[in-house]
Each structure stands twice: as structure tokens, then as C-alpha cells.
Amino acid sequence: MSRFFNWLKAVFNRVMNRLEDPDMMLDQARRDMQESLVQNRERAVQAITQKNRLQGMLADAEKKSAQLEQQATMALKQGNRDLARQFMREKSNNDAVIESLRTSHAQALQTVEAVKIAIKRQEEEVRRKTAEALAMKAQWKQAQIQNSISKALEGLTFENQLDTFNAAADRIKDAQAEALARQEMQSESVQGKIMAMQDQAMDYQAEEELQKLEERLGMRPKAVEVQPEQTVALGVGGDVPTAPAAEVSLSEVDKQLEELEKRIQGHEKKG
């Protein structure tokens, strides 16, 4: 039951909010002014109608008085004084009506003029209020837009985005630290040493090829080949045996290269 009353209360508040909406209030006020102006114009038309009716009645009464006076004149000319007296008596009563009509007509003229002035003022007021209503509606719309912008700005937040950036930065730092740790472990492992020796062998080979290229380009003097020395020994029977040819001494680079190859082969066999 309480939920039903809460629902009725919410509906009532919503309806009241709509009724109190400035747009609706201004439109209703403008309609009320227009209706009031129309009603006052109708009253002004009725007042002018009554004035015109009084004016017609006054004209008829004046015409009748003139006619009665003519009839009395004709009766006197004919020697009928009694008939002339009767016409004059009727004319006197009609003149009293004329005076009353003139007073009413004068009042009606004043009323009509006052009503016309009031109608003009009301029309000016309606135009002014209509312009003010339009300006107020524009201000209301502007206020609504400003409130909407303010509410939208109040809802803006960058905390989540900053948290995301910070989390991404932390993940990148962790990945870099892990990569450095793995690299350090790899350099200390057997496989890492093998790879280091392979890199060193490739450097030696590249150096040797570079030297050969420099020799071909004339940028480096060619290495002088060492002739093998022969030793003469006195043999039996006077024969002079030929001594075995001495091996050409290896350069230091070649010696290191041979040692490296031996170590590499030894590691591969172990593996």
C-alpha cells in the first residue's frame, strides 16, 4: 500500500513540475492575456453598440419633436387651438425624453472613449508582455543548456584514465625488469656462454674477411709468406738428408679461433 502511495506522490510531483515549467507558465499567461483582450474588445463592441443605439434613439426623438412642432403649427393655422395644445404637450414630454437621451448618450460617448483607450493600453501591454515572455523563454532555455553543460562537466572524471595509465606504466616496468633478469640469467648460463663464444667466433671471422678485403683493395700490405727452413745433418755414408719442412707459424688470431672452435665442439658434444 505504501508503494502505491509513493507512486501516486511521484506522479503528482511530476505533473506539478510540468505545470510549473516556465515555458508552460509563460504560454498560459500569454493565452490568458489574449483571452482577456478578446473579452474586453467584445465589451467595447457592446458599449459602442449601446452608444450607437442611444444616438439613434436621440435622433428619432429629436425628429419626432420637430414633427410635433410642425403639427402644432398647422393646427394653429387652421384655428384648432386645442389640437395644437395637444401636440405641444406631446412635444414637451418628448423633449424630456430627448434630454434624458442626450445625457445617456454623452455618458455612453465618454464610456466608449475610455474603453477605446483601455483597449489600446491593453493591446500595448499584451505586446510588451509577449515580448518579455519570449525573452524569458529564451533565458529559460539558456539556463537549461547551462545547467546541462554544468551537469555534464560535473560528471567528467579522469581518475579512471589516470589509473589505467599508471597501471600500464607499472606493467611495462615489470616487463622491462623481467627482461633484464632473464638476460642476466642467460648471460650466466651455459647456453649464454655458448652464444657469447659464437658471437666471438663470428667477430673473428668477420675480422679476417675484413683483412683480406683490405689486402685486395691495397689498403693493407700483404702478409709475407715464411719459407720453411731446411736443416742439414750429416748422415751416414756422407748422404745429406733433407730436413723436414717446418710448419708455418699460425697467427695469434688463428690460434684463438682454433681454441674457440674446440671449445664450441666440446660443448656441443656435451649437449
ZIMO-V649513 format. One record per backbone hydrogen bond with DSSP energy under -1.0 kcal/mol. NH is the residue of the N-H (numbers start at 1). CO is the residue of the C=O. If there is no record, write none. Layout:
BEGIN
NH CO
NH CO
END
This chain:
BEGIN
5 1
6 2
7 3
8 4
9 5
10 6
11 7
12 8
13 9
14 10
15 11
16 12
17 13
18 14
19 15
20 16
21 18
25 21
26 22
27 23
28 24
29 25
30 26
31 27
32 28
33 29
34 30
35 31
36 32
37 33
38 34
39 35
40 36
41 37
42 38
43 39
44 40
45 41
46 42
47 43
48 44
49 45
50 46
51 47
52 48
53 49
54 50
55 51
56 52
57 53
58 54
59 55
60 56
61 57
62 58
63 59
64 60
65 61
66 62
67 63
68 64
69 65
70 66
71 67
72 68
73 69
74 70
75 71
76 72
77 73
78 74
79 76
80 75
81 79
84 80
85 81
86 82
87 83
88 84
89 85
90 86
91 87
92 88
93 89
94 90
95 91
96 92
97 93
98 94
99 95
100 96
101 97
102 98
103 99
104 100
105 101
106 102
107 103
108 104
109 105
110 106
111 107
112 108
113 109
114 110
115 111
116 112
117 113
118 114
119 115
120 116
121 117
122 118
123 119
124 120
125 121
126 122
127 123
128 124
129 125
130 126
131 127
132 128
133 129
134 130
135 131
136 132
137 133
138 134
139 135
140 136
141 137
142 138
143 139
144 140
145 141
146 142
147 143
148 144
149 145
150 146
151 147
152 148
153 149
154 150
155 151
162 158
163 159
164 160
165 161
166 162
167 163
168 164
169 165
170 166
171 167
172 168
173 169
174 170
175 171
176 172
177 173
178 174
179 175
180 176
181 177
182 178
183 179
184 180
185 181
186 182
187 183
188 184
193 189
194 190
195 191
196 192
197 193
198 194
199 195
200 196
201 197
202 198
203 199
204 200
205 201
206 202
207 203
208 204
209 205
210 206
211 207
212 208
213 209
214 210
215 211
216 212
217 213
219 214
235 239
238 235
255 251
256 252
257 253
258 254
259 255
260 256
261 257
262 258
263 259
264 260
265 261
266 262
267 263
268 264
269 265
270 266
271 267
END
